[in-house]
Amino acid sequence: MAKRKRPADKRKSQLENLKWEVADLLDLDDDLAQGGDELSVREAGKIGGNMVKKLVEKGKEALKKEESGPE
């Protein structure tokens, strides 16, 4: 069964929301709100790295749901 792809705009907004969620957790949202100019490379890397961790977790959850089949 082929999966339908989400529109690119929706994916971008979901990633944008995830970026802000992670920045808030790391207490870097104020720096990000200023256009990101206040972020150091290390801080930007922390946000990106944590975004990847969250995406991997969501992917693993989706695979587990797919393997278990419909309930």
C-alpha distance (Angstrom), angle and dihedral (degrees) to the residues before:
residue distance angle dihedral
M1 . . .
A2 3.80 . .
K3 3.78 118.3 .
R4 3.77 119.9 -133.1
K5 3.77 115.3 -124.6
R6 3.77 119.2 -127.2
P7 3.76 117.9 -118.4
A8 3.81 112.1 -90.2
D9 3.81 91.7 -119.2
K10 3.79 91.9 57.8
R11 3.81 92.2 49.0
K12 3.79 91.0 49.5
S13 3.79 92.3 50.3
Q14 3.81 90.8 48.4
L15 3.80 90.8 51.7
E16 3.80 90.3 46.2
N17 3.82 89.7 52.5
L18 3.80 90.7 48.1
K19 3.82 90.6 50.1
W20 3.80 91.2 53.5
E21 3.82 92.0 44.8
V22 3.81 91.3 53.2
A23 3.80 93.0 43.6
D24 3.80 89.1 52.6
L25 3.82 91.6 50.6
L26 3.81 89.8 50.9
D27 3.83 91.4 45.0
L28 3.81 90.2 -119.3
D29 3.79 97.3 114.7
D30 3.81 93.2 102.8
D31 3.80 90.8 56.4
L32 3.79 91.2 45.6
A33 3.81 91.1 49.8
Q34 3.81 89.2 60.4
G35 3.79 89.6 66.8
G36 3.78 95.4 -85.6
D37 3.81 91.4 -81.7
E38 3.79 89.9 117.3
L39 3.82 93.6 54.6
S40 3.77 118.7 101.4
V41 3.79 118.9 -139.5
R42 3.79 88.2 -106.1
E43 3.81 92.8 53.1
A44 3.80 92.2 47.5
G45 3.80 88.4 49.5
K46 3.79 91.0 51.9
I47 3.79 90.3 53.5
G48 3.81 92.7 47.3
G49 3.79 93.8 44.6
N50 3.78 92.9 50.3
M51 3.80 90.4 47.1
V52 3.81 89.0 55.5
K53 3.82 91.4 49.1
K54 3.80 90.7 52.5
L55 3.81 92.2 46.9
V56 3.81 90.9 50.3
E57 3.82 90.4 50.2
K58 3.82 90.8 50.5
G59 3.80 90.2 48.1
K60 3.80 91.9 51.8
E61 3.80 90.4 49.6
A62 3.81 90.5 50.6
L63 3.81 91.0 50.4
K64 3.80 91.4 50.4
K65 3.80 90.3 51.1
E66 3.80 90.4 48.3
E67 3.81 92.4 49.3
S68 3.79 93.5 48.9
G69 3.80 90.5 52.3
P70 3.78 128.3 -147.3
E71 3.76 115.9 -28.9
